[in-house]
Amino acid sequence: MSPREDPVAARDSGLGADERVGQDRRQTCWAWGTPGLARQASASCKQQTRSLRDAWPNSSTGLARQLTCKPNPRRVNRPAGKARSLNAIPRARDASTAIGNDSHPHAIFPRRGRGATVQPNVVLHPCGAAADRLRVWLGIFGKTASPASLSWRLDGVVVEPSTVVRPLESVRQGTYLSGSPPRTFTGVFDFVLPPAAQGRAHVVEAMIPGEPTPASLTTSPVPAQVGTDWSQPFNVLTMSCFDTATDRGKARQVLSSLPQHLVPHLTLLTGDQVYLDAPTPENLPNDDVALAEVLEQKYIHNWRTPGVFSHVLDMAPTVCCPDDHEYWNNYPTRFAFAGNTWQAKGRQRWMAIGKRLYQCFQHTNAVPFGHPIRVDVSPLSFLVVDTRSFRDDGGNNNTLHGNALAAVKQWAKSLKSSGHIGVFVSGQSLMEDAKGWFGARLKDATLANFDDYAPIMEALHEAMRDGSDILLVTGDVHWSHVAQLEPVDALVNGSRAFEVICSPSSLLNSIFKATKPPPIHEWAGSKRQTGMRLPTRMGKDLKGDHACILSFRRIGLRSAPSVELKVTFVPLSPGEPPYELGSTLVLRRR
């Protein structure tokens, strides 16, 4: 499948900083206490707000003033200990009118020099599902009510969806809505394909009254099985940690030019598809309606075409899992640079809105939100697990939804009866060492800090004892590697595991810079924690912005299938060559 061409490719690429930012450059920063730290924060905010100025042409200047504030020299030079409260930063006077004002299309961050960017009001993105269907996410932007009618065409023929996975509804509703302002409506729809039409590209169109042209998407269903020829491998694109403000169109440019043998058939996004807490710091409103408006706009910036991240979403049918920035840094614990998280009430408000937004934009499966999502491409079985949304910083020391652990165990047991090889996808690594009390709160807790970590690992070890190698796919750590894992009971358990980490894809520009990958013995958990010997890194570990392509080829008998795996890291900087792991991995079903 070829990626959908974007008619306005220049939107987040090539324009100069002066054209994007103009003379009204503002930053969000409170008094830091020292001039040096203030300068770092100022540089960070300048970089991050570039995309905000270009992102929301239908918003008003009130939101611009709310999201950004002019630097104050008196703040910069204020002695340490005299910093002004975050809540002292002025907010927009009328948050209810700060967003989605279609009557004032150029009120915030007007485009300069090359004409206005046209953003469609109706957008489609492909979603991961079974091989017998196309699943599409539909977004309708800037409307005061759900459309009176909605019609579809598949390859030019008028059709009705086979299944409404999630009906079209307003993202903001109930306590998050005041009146009937322009806002976003989303839904998820399935179109079952006859056997003869599976395995090839189709054109899906959605039409609503009042829109001059339909939304159109060219996509293919997820393949039913892995092929046997390296000239036509089954490719999975995996990415994490994508900040559009620092990407500036580089990902679109690189991924649009992938050679045919690397074009993905499935995309796995393993967390931080949005940064709801960026720029850092930022003074966000403290009421339901205004906060929901602001955070919804950050999703719109990424999901609405022709933005740079919307191109990633169109590369192939996509399945997502969240990590902390789908909420805020180190969620669910308080974050020093996010004033809304300092009190329990503020954290609860942000958490509830973040969950609602995630469900409407990223959760596109029929299983309830928080339950693992399974996608089978024989002989592979992918399980995409939300290990972040249902953490609780007060008493409940679990990382999974209440019913998710049972689903993980059931999946692990089913690998034997189905003859599949397991691929476990999560927002954080299962191999990372547990943090101490201080580290878990100042930095971020790892999966090993939670009570349901041991049952997850036991389920995976049981699957390995039943004859399946396991592939772990994750992100989060801001460096990338491939590691081989050997269980401590290797004498009686012949299976192996591998871990692929790809992070980041576009590193958030902040005062906290990424470091090079730590030595494996300092980062990985003990064998008592993981049940694995010390991981062995394969090839070189990487720093910088990358996407990763996992290319699979089936080998062996159908009764005992195995797959070969080639791992290719693609630097998301034009002109840099891909790095392919020197050795081909083999995942076996014993």
C-alpha positions as CSV (number, residue, x, y, z in Angstrom):
1,M,0.0,0.0,0.0
2,S,1.3,3.4,-1.0
3,P,0.8,6.2,1.6
4,R,-1.8,8.7,0.8
5,E,-0.3,11.8,-0.9
6,D,-0.9,15.0,1.0
7,P,-1.9,17.9,-1.2
8,V,-0.4,20.5,1.2
9,A,3.0,19.1,2.0
10,A,4.5,22.4,2.9
11,R,2.3,22.9,6.0
12,D,4.8,21.9,8.7
13,S,8.0,21.7,6.5
14,G,10.3,24.3,4.9
15,L,8.9,27.6,6.2
16,G,11.3,29.8,8.0
17,A,11.0,30.4,11.7
18,D,10.2,34.1,11.1
19,E,7.3,33.1,8.8
20,R,5.9,30.7,11.3
21,V,6.3,32.7,14.5
22,G,6.2,36.3,13.3
23,Q,6.8,39.2,15.6
24,D,4.3,38.1,18.3
25,R,6.5,35.3,19.7
26,R,5.5,34.4,23.2
27,Q,6.5,31.7,25.6
28,T,4.8,30.0,28.5
29,C,7.1,30.2,31.5
30,W,6.9,31.3,35.1
31,A,9.7,32.8,37.2
32,W,12.5,30.3,37.3
33,G,14.7,31.9,39.9
34,T,17.9,31.9,37.9
35,P,18.6,33.6,34.5
36,G,20.2,30.5,33.1
37,L,17.3,28.2,33.7
38,A,14.9,30.9,32.4
39,R,16.8,31.1,29.1
40,Q,16.6,27.3,28.7
41,A,12.9,27.4,29.4
42,S,12.5,30.3,26.9
43,A,14.3,28.4,24.1
44,S,12.2,25.3,24.8
45,C,8.9,27.2,24.7
46,K,9.9,29.0,21.5
47,Q,10.5,25.8,19.7
48,Q,7.3,24.1,21.0
49,T,5.0,27.0,20.3
50,R,6.0,27.2,16.6
51,S,3.6,24.4,15.7
52,L,0.9,25.9,17.9
53,R,0.9,29.1,15.9
54,D,0.3,27.1,12.8
55,A,-2.0,24.5,14.2
56,W,-5.4,26.1,15.0
57,P,-6.5,28.5,12.3
58,N,-10.1,28.4,13.6
59,S,-9.2,29.6,17.1
60,S,-9.3,33.0,18.6
61,T,-6.6,35.2,20.0
62,G,-7.9,34.4,23.5
63,L,-6.4,31.0,23.3
64,A,-3.1,32.4,22.1
65,R,-2.9,34.6,25.1
66,Q,-3.9,31.7,27.4
67,L,-1.3,29.2,26.0
68,T,1.5,31.7,25.8
69,C,2.8,34.7,27.7
70,K,5.5,37.2,27.1
71,P,8.7,36.7,28.9
72,N,9.2,39.2,31.7
73,P,12.7,40.4,32.4
74,R,11.8,41.1,36.0
75,R,10.8,37.4,36.4
76,V,14.0,36.2,34.9
77,N,16.1,38.2,37.3
78,R,14.0,37.6,40.4
79,P,16.1,36.0,43.1
80,A,15.8,32.4,43.9
81,G,12.9,31.6,46.1
82,K,10.8,34.6,44.9
83,A,9.2,32.9,41.9
84,R,5.7,33.9,41.1
85,S,3.0,31.2,41.4
86,L,2.1,29.5,38.1
87,N,-1.5,30.5,38.7
88,A,-0.4,34.2,38.5
89,I,0.1,33.8,34.7
90,P,-2.8,35.6,33.0
91,R,-5.4,33.3,31.2
92,A,-7.8,34.0,28.4
93,R,-10.7,35.9,29.7
94,D,-13.3,33.8,27.9
95,A,-12.2,30.2,27.5
96,S,-15.6,29.2,26.1
97,T,-15.0,31.3,23.0
98,A,-11.3,30.6,22.6
99,I,-11.6,27.6,20.4
100,G,-13.3,26.5,17.3
101,N,-14.5,30.0,16.2
102,D,-15.2,29.4,12.5
103,S,-16.2,33.0,12.0
104,H,-12.7,34.2,12.8
105,P,-10.5,31.8,10.8
106,H,-7.3,33.8,11.2
107,A,-7.5,35.0,14.8
108,I,-4.6,32.9,16.0
109,F,-1.2,32.4,14.4
110,P,-2.1,33.6,10.9
111,R,0.0,32.1,8.1
112,R,2.4,34.4,6.4
113,G,4.2,34.6,3.1
114,R,2.8,31.5,1.3
115,G,-0.9,31.8,1.6
116,A,-3.4,30.2,4.0
117,T,-3.4,26.5,4.7
118,V,-6.7,24.7,3.9
119,Q,-7.7,22.2,6.5
120,P,-10.6,19.8,5.6
121,N,-13.5,19.6,8.0
122,V,-13.9,15.8,7.5
123,V,-11.0,13.4,7.9
124,L,-10.5,9.6,7.7
125,H,-7.7,7.5,9.1
126,P,-7.2,3.7,8.8
127,C,-7.4,1.5,11.9
128,G,-6.0,-1.9,12.6
129,A,-8.6,-4.7,12.5
130,A,-9.1,-8.3,11.2
131,A,-8.0,-9.1,7.6
132,D,-11.6,-9.4,6.4
133,R,-12.5,-5.7,6.9
134,L,-11.5,-2.1,6.5
135,R,-11.9,-0.1,9.7
136,V,-11.8,3.7,9.5
137,W,-11.8,6.5,12.1
138,L,-13.9,9.5,11.1
139,G,-13.4,13.0,12.4
140,I,-15.6,15.9,11.7
141,F,-14.2,19.3,12.9
142,G,-15.7,22.7,13.7
143,K,-19.4,21.7,13.7
144,T,-22.0,22.7,16.3
145,A,-24.0,19.5,15.9
146,S,-23.6,16.0,14.5
147,P,-24.4,15.9,10.8
148,A,-28.0,15.1,10.0
149,S,-26.9,12.4,7.5
150,L,-23.7,10.5,6.7
151,S,-23.2,8.6,3.5
152,W,-20.3,6.3,2.4
153,R,-18.8,5.1,-0.8
154,L,-16.4,2.1,-1.1
155,D,-14.5,2.1,-4.4
156,G,-17.1,4.4,-5.8
157,V,-20.2,2.3,-4.8
158,V,-22.6,3.7,-2.2
159,V,-22.5,1.4,0.9
160,E,-23.5,1.3,4.6
161,P,-21.0,0.4,7.3
162,S,-21.1,-3.3,8.2
163,T,-20.5,-2.5,11.9
164,V,-20.6,0.8,13.8
165,V,-17.7,0.2,16.2
166,R,-18.3,3.5,17.9
167,P,-21.1,5.9,16.8
168,L,-20.4,9.4,15.7
169,E,-20.6,11.6,18.7
170,S,-19.2,14.8,20.2
171,V,-15.8,14.5,21.8
172,R,-16.7,17.1,24.4
173,Q,-20.1,16.5,26.1
174,G,-21.7,16.6,29.5
175,T,-19.6,18.6,32.0
176,Y,-17.0,19.3,29.3
177,L,-19.4,21.3,27.1
178,S,-21.1,24.7,27.6
179,G,-23.7,25.7,25.1
180,S,-23.2,24.4,21.5
181,P,-19.8,25.7,20.2
182,P,-18.0,24.4,17.2
183,R,-16.3,21.2,18.2
184,T,-15.2,17.8,17.0
185,F,-17.2,14.6,16.4
186,T,-15.6,11.2,16.0
187,G,-16.7,7.6,15.2
188,V,-15.3,4.3,14.1
189,F,-16.8,2.2,11.3
190,D,-16.2,-1.2,9.8
191,F,-16.6,-2.3,6.2
192,V,-16.5,-6.1,5.8
193,L,-14.9,-7.2,2.5
194,P,-15.7,-10.3,0.4
195,P,-12.8,-12.8,0.2
196,A,-12.0,-11.7,-3.4
197,A,-11.6,-8.1,-2.2
198,Q,-9.3,-8.8,0.7
199,G,-5.6,-8.1,0.5
200,R,-5.7,-5.1,-1.8
201,A,-6.2,-1.3,-1.6
202,H,-9.6,0.3,-1.5
203,V,-10.9,3.9,-1.6
204,V,-13.3,4.8,1.3
205,E,-15.2,8.1,1.1
206,A,-17.4,9.8,3.7
207,M,-19.8,12.6,2.7
208,I,-21.8,14.9,5.0
209,P,-24.2,17.7,4.1
210,G,-22.6,21.1,3.6
211,E,-19.1,19.9,2.7
212,P,-18.1,20.5,-0.9
213,T,-16.0,17.4,-1.2
214,P,-16.0,14.0,0.5
215,A,-13.2,12.8,2.8
216,S,-11.3,10.2,0.9
217,L,-8.9,7.5,2.2
218,T,-7.0,4.9,0.2
219,T,-6.0,2.0,2.4
220,S,-5.7,-1.8,2.6
221,P,-6.8,-4.3,5.2
222,V,-4.3,-5.8,7.5
223,P,-3.0,-9.0,5.8
224,A,-4.3,-12.4,7.0
225,Q,-0.9,-14.0,7.2
226,V,2.8,-13.4,6.8
227,G,4.2,-14.3,3.4
228,T,7.2,-16.4,2.6
229,D,9.1,-14.1,0.2
230,W,11.5,-11.4,1.3
231,S,10.5,-9.4,-1.8
232,Q,7.0,-9.0,-0.2
233,P,7.5,-9.2,3.6
234,F,4.9,-8.3,6.2
235,N,6.0,-4.9,7.5
236,V,5.1,-3.3,10.8
237,L,5.9,0.4,11.5
238,T,6.5,1.2,15.1
239,M,7.0,4.7,16.6
240,S,6.7,6.5,19.9
241,C,7.2,9.9,21.5
242,F,6.2,12.2,18.6
243,D,6.3,15.9,19.2
244,T,5.1,17.8,16.1
245,A,6.8,21.0,17.2
246,T,10.2,19.5,16.8
247,D,9.5,17.3,13.8
248,R,8.8,20.2,11.4
249,G,7.7,17.8,8.6
250,K,10.8,15.6,8.7
251,A,8.8,12.4,9.4
252,R,6.5,13.0,6.5
253,Q,9.4,13.6,4.1
254,V,11.3,10.5,5.2
255,L,8.3,8.1,5.5
256,S,6.8,9.2,2.2
257,S,10.0,8.1,0.4
258,L,10.3,4.6,2.0
259,P,11.3,1.9,-0.6
260,Q,8.5,-0.4,-1.5
261,H,10.0,-3.4,0.5
262,L,9.7,-1.2,3.7
263,V,6.2,0.3,3.2
264,P,4.2,-0.8,6.3
265,H,1.0,-3.0,6.4
266,L,0.4,-2.2,10.1
267,T,1.4,0.6,12.4
268,L,1.9,0.2,16.1
269,L,2.1,3.5,18.0
270,T,3.5,2.8,21.5
271,G,2.8,6.0,23.4
272,D,3.1,9.7,23.5
273,Q,1.2,10.3,20.2
274,V,0.3,13.6,21.7
275,Y,1.9,15.8,24.3
276,L,-1.0,17.2,26.3
277,D,1.4,18.7,28.8
278,A,3.5,20.6,26.2
279,P,4.9,23.2,26.0
280,T,6.4,22.8,29.5
281,P,5.6,24.7,31.6
282,E,2.1,25.8,30.5
283,N,-0.7,27.5,32.4
284,L,-3.8,25.5,31.7
285,P,-7.3,26.4,32.9
286,N,-8.7,24.8,36.1
287,D,-12.3,24.1,35.0
288,D,-13.8,21.2,33.0
289,V,-15.0,23.1,30.0
290,A,-12.0,25.3,29.3
291,L,-9.4,22.5,30.0
292,A,-11.3,20.1,27.7
293,E,-11.3,22.7,24.9
294,V,-7.6,23.3,25.2
295,L,-6.6,19.6,25.3
296,E,-9.0,18.7,22.5
297,Q,-7.2,21.2,20.2
298,K,-3.9,19.5,20.8
299,Y,-5.4,16.3,19.5
300,I,-6.9,18.1,16.5
301,H,-3.5,19.5,15.7
302,N,-2.2,16.0,15.3
303,W,-5.2,14.1,13.9
304,R,-6.5,16.7,11.4
305,T,-4.9,16.7,7.9
306,P,-2.6,18.0,6.6
307,G,-0.6,18.0,9.8
308,V,2.6,16.0,10.0
309,F,1.3,13.4,12.4
310,S,-1.8,12.8,10.4
311,H,0.5,11.5,7.6
312,V,1.9,8.9,10.1
313,L,-1.7,7.8,10.9
314,D,-2.3,7.3,7.2
315,M,0.7,5.1,6.5
316,A,-1.1,1.9,7.4
317,P,-4.0,0.6,9.6
318,T,-3.0,1.8,13.1
319,V,-3.3,0.4,16.6
320,C,-2.2,2.7,19.6
321,C,-1.4,2.3,23.2
322,P,-0.8,5.3,25.5
323,D,2.0,6.4,27.7
324,D,2.3,9.3,30.2
325,H,2.1,12.2,27.8
326,E,-1.4,11.2,26.7
327,Y,-2.1,12.7,30.1
328,W,0.9,14.5,31.6
329,N,4.6,13.7,32.3
330,N,4.9,10.8,34.8
331,Y,1.1,10.4,35.0
332,P,-0.6,9.7,37.4
333,T,1.8,11.4,39.9
334,R,2.1,15.1,40.2
335,F,4.5,16.9,37.9
336,A,6.4,19.9,39.2
337,F,6.0,21.9,35.9
338,A,2.3,21.2,35.4
339,G,0.4,23.3,38.0
340,N,-2.9,21.5,37.3
341,T,-1.4,18.3,38.8
342,W,-0.3,19.8,42.1
343,Q,-3.7,19.0,43.7
344,A,-5.6,15.8,43.6
345,K,-8.7,17.6,42.2
346,G,-6.7,18.9,39.3
347,R,-5.2,15.6,38.6
348,Q,-8.6,13.9,38.6
349,R,-10.0,16.5,36.2
350,W,-7.1,16.2,33.8
351,M,-7.1,12.4,34.0
352,A,-10.9,12.2,33.2
353,I,-10.5,14.5,30.2
354,G,-7.4,12.7,29.0
355,K,-9.2,9.4,29.1
356,R,-12.2,10.8,27.2
357,L,-9.9,12.2,24.5
358,Y,-7.9,9.0,24.2
359,Q,-11.1,7.0,23.7
360,C,-12.4,9.4,21.0
361,F,-9.1,9.7,19.0
362,Q,-6.9,6.7,19.7
363,H,-9.1,3.8,20.9
364,T,-10.5,2.3,17.7
365,N,-11.3,-1.3,18.8
366,A,-14.5,-3.0,19.7
367,V,-13.1,-4.1,23.1
368,P,-13.7,-1.7,26.0
369,F,-11.2,1.0,26.6
370,G,-8.4,-0.3,28.8
371,H,-8.7,-3.9,27.5
372,P,-5.8,-5.3,25.4
373,I,-6.3,-5.2,21.7
374,R,-5.5,-8.4,19.7
375,V,-4.5,-8.4,16.0
376,D,-3.6,-11.8,14.4
377,V,-1.5,-12.0,11.2
378,S,-0.8,-15.8,11.1
379,P,1.4,-17.0,12.6
380,L,1.9,-13.8,14.6
381,S,-0.5,-12.7,17.3
382,F,-0.1,-9.0,18.5
383,L,-1.4,-8.0,21.9
384,V,-1.4,-4.2,22.4
385,V,-1.7,-3.4,26.1
386,D,-2.6,-0.1,27.8
387,T,-0.2,-0.1,30.8
388,R,-0.7,3.6,31.7
389,S,-4.3,4.9,31.7
390,F,-5.6,3.0,34.7
391,R,-2.7,3.6,37.1
392,D,-3.8,5.1,40.4
393,D,-1.5,7.2,42.6
394,G,-3.6,6.6,45.6
395,G,-3.7,3.0,46.9
396,N,-4.3,0.9,43.8
397,N,-0.9,-0.3,42.8
398,N,-1.8,-1.9,39.4
399,T,-0.8,-0.7,36.0
400,L,-3.6,-2.5,34.1
401,H,-7.4,-2.1,33.9
402,G,-9.2,-4.4,36.3
403,N,-10.1,-6.9,33.5
404,A,-6.9,-6.6,31.4
405,L,-4.7,-9.0,33.3
406,A,-7.2,-11.8,32.7
407,A,-7.1,-11.0,29.0
408,V,-3.3,-11.1,29.0
409,K,-3.3,-14.5,30.6
410,Q,-5.9,-15.8,28.2
411,W,-4.0,-14.6,25.2
412,A,-0.7,-16.2,26.5
413,K,-2.5,-19.5,26.9
414,S,-4.2,-19.3,23.5
415,L,-0.8,-19.1,21.7
416,K,-0.3,-22.9,22.2
417,S,-3.8,-23.9,20.9
418,S,-3.8,-21.4,18.0
419,G,-0.2,-22.1,17.0
420,H,0.7,-18.4,17.1
421,I,3.9,-16.6,18.0
422,G,3.3,-13.9,20.6
423,V,4.1,-10.2,20.1
424,F,3.5,-8.1,23.3
425,V,3.2,-4.4,22.7
426,S,3.3,-1.9,25.6
427,G,4.1,1.7,26.4
428,Q,7.0,0.9,28.7
429,S,9.6,-1.9,28.7
430,L,9.0,-5.0,30.7
431,M,12.8,-5.3,31.1
432,E,13.4,-2.0,32.8
433,D,14.5,-2.2,36.5
434,A,12.0,-1.0,39.1
435,K,12.6,2.4,40.5
436,G,13.0,3.3,44.1
437,W,10.4,5.4,46.0
438,F,12.1,8.6,45.1
439,G,12.8,7.8,41.5
440,A,9.2,6.5,40.9
441,R,7.8,9.9,41.9
442,L,10.5,12.3,40.7
443,K,11.0,10.5,37.3
444,D,8.5,7.8,36.5
445,A,7.5,4.4,37.8
446,T,8.4,1.5,35.6
447,L,6.1,-1.5,35.0
448,A,8.1,-3.5,37.6
449,N,6.9,-1.1,40.3
450,F,3.4,-2.4,40.1
451,D,1.7,-5.4,41.7
452,D,0.4,-6.9,38.4
453,Y,3.9,-6.9,36.8
454,A,4.8,-10.3,38.2
455,P,1.6,-11.9,36.8
456,I,2.2,-10.4,33.4
457,M,5.7,-11.8,33.3
458,E,4.5,-15.2,34.5
459,A,2.0,-15.3,31.7
460,L,4.7,-14.6,29.1
461,H,7.0,-17.2,30.7
462,E,4.2,-19.7,30.6
463,A,3.7,-19.0,26.9
464,M,7.4,-19.6,26.3
465,R,7.3,-22.9,28.2
466,D,4.4,-23.8,25.9
467,G,6.6,-23.4,22.9
468,S,6.3,-19.8,21.7
469,D,9.1,-17.3,21.3
470,I,8.0,-13.9,22.4
471,L,8.7,-10.5,20.8
472,L,8.4,-7.4,23.0
473,V,7.8,-4.0,21.3
474,T,7.9,-0.7,23.2
475,G,9.1,2.9,23.3
476,D,9.3,5.5,26.1
477,V,13.0,5.6,27.0
478,H,14.2,8.1,24.3
479,W,16.8,5.6,22.8
480,S,16.4,2.5,20.7
481,H,17.9,-1.0,20.8
482,V,17.3,-4.7,20.0
483,A,18.0,-7.1,22.7
484,Q,17.9,-10.9,23.1
485,L,16.4,-12.3,26.2
486,E,17.0,-15.8,27.7
487,P,14.8,-17.2,30.5
488,V,16.6,-18.3,33.6
489,D,15.1,-21.8,33.1
490,A,16.6,-22.1,29.6
491,L,17.7,-25.7,30.3
492,V,14.1,-26.8,30.3
493,N,12.6,-23.9,28.4
494,G,14.0,-23.7,24.9
495,S,12.1,-20.6,23.9
496,R,13.7,-17.1,23.7
497,A,12.4,-13.6,23.7
498,F,13.5,-10.4,21.9
499,E,12.9,-6.8,22.7
500,V,12.7,-3.9,20.2
501,I,12.6,-0.4,21.6
502,C,12.1,2.5,19.2
503,S,12.1,5.9,20.9
504,P,11.7,8.8,20.2
505,S,10.3,9.6,16.8
506,S,10.4,13.3,17.4
507,L,11.9,14.2,20.8
508,L,10.1,16.9,22.8
509,N,12.4,19.9,23.1
510,S,12.6,20.7,26.8
511,I,15.1,21.6,29.4
512,F,15.5,17.9,30.1
513,K,17.7,16.5,27.4
514,A,17.9,12.8,26.4
515,T,21.1,11.0,27.3
516,K,22.8,8.2,25.5
517,P,21.5,4.7,26.1
518,P,22.7,3.5,29.6
519,P,24.7,0.3,29.9
520,I,22.4,-2.7,29.9
521,H,23.4,-3.9,33.3
522,E,22.4,-0.5,34.8
523,W,19.1,-0.3,33.0
524,A,17.7,-3.8,33.0
525,G,16.0,-5.5,36.0
526,S,17.5,-8.4,37.8
527,K,16.8,-12.0,36.7
528,R,14.8,-12.3,40.0
529,Q,12.6,-9.5,38.7
530,T,12.2,-10.4,35.1
531,G,12.9,-14.2,35.1
532,M,15.4,-13.5,32.3
533,R,19.2,-13.4,32.2
534,L,20.9,-10.1,31.5
535,P,19.7,-9.0,28.1
536,T,22.2,-9.1,25.2
537,R,22.1,-6.1,23.0
538,M,22.3,-6.9,19.3
539,G,23.9,-4.5,16.9
540,K,24.2,-0.9,18.0
541,D,21.9,1.0,20.3
542,L,20.7,4.3,18.9
543,K,20.1,7.8,20.0
544,G,18.0,10.3,18.1
545,D,14.7,10.4,16.2
546,H,13.8,7.1,14.5
547,A,11.0,5.0,13.2
548,C,11.4,1.3,13.1
549,I,10.2,-1.2,10.5
550,L,9.8,-4.8,11.6
551,S,9.8,-7.0,8.4
552,F,8.6,-10.6,8.8
553,R,8.8,-13.7,6.6
554,R,7.3,-17.0,7.4
555,I,9.4,-20.1,7.3
556,G,9.0,-23.8,8.3
557,L,6.0,-26.1,8.1
558,R,2.5,-24.8,8.6
559,S,2.1,-27.2,11.5
560,A,5.0,-25.6,13.3
561,P,5.5,-22.2,11.7
562,S,8.3,-19.8,12.4
563,V,9.1,-16.3,11.2
564,E,12.3,-14.5,10.3
565,L,12.5,-10.9,11.4
566,K,14.6,-8.1,10.0
567,V,14.8,-4.9,12.1
568,T,15.4,-1.6,10.3
569,F,15.7,1.7,12.1
570,V,14.9,4.7,9.9
571,P,16.4,8.0,11.0
572,L,13.7,10.7,10.7
573,S,16.2,13.2,9.3
574,P,16.2,13.5,5.5
575,G,19.4,12.2,3.9
576,E,20.4,9.8,6.7
577,P,20.6,6.2,5.6
578,P,18.5,3.5,7.4
579,Y,20.3,1.2,9.9
580,E,19.4,-2.5,9.4
581,L,20.3,-4.9,12.2
582,G,23.1,-7.1,10.9
583,S,21.5,-10.4,11.8
584,T,18.1,-11.8,11.0
585,L,16.1,-12.9,14.1
586,V,14.2,-16.1,14.1
587,L,11.0,-16.4,16.2
588,R,10.0,-20.0,16.5
589,R,6.9,-22.0,17.4
590,R,8.2,-25.2,19.0
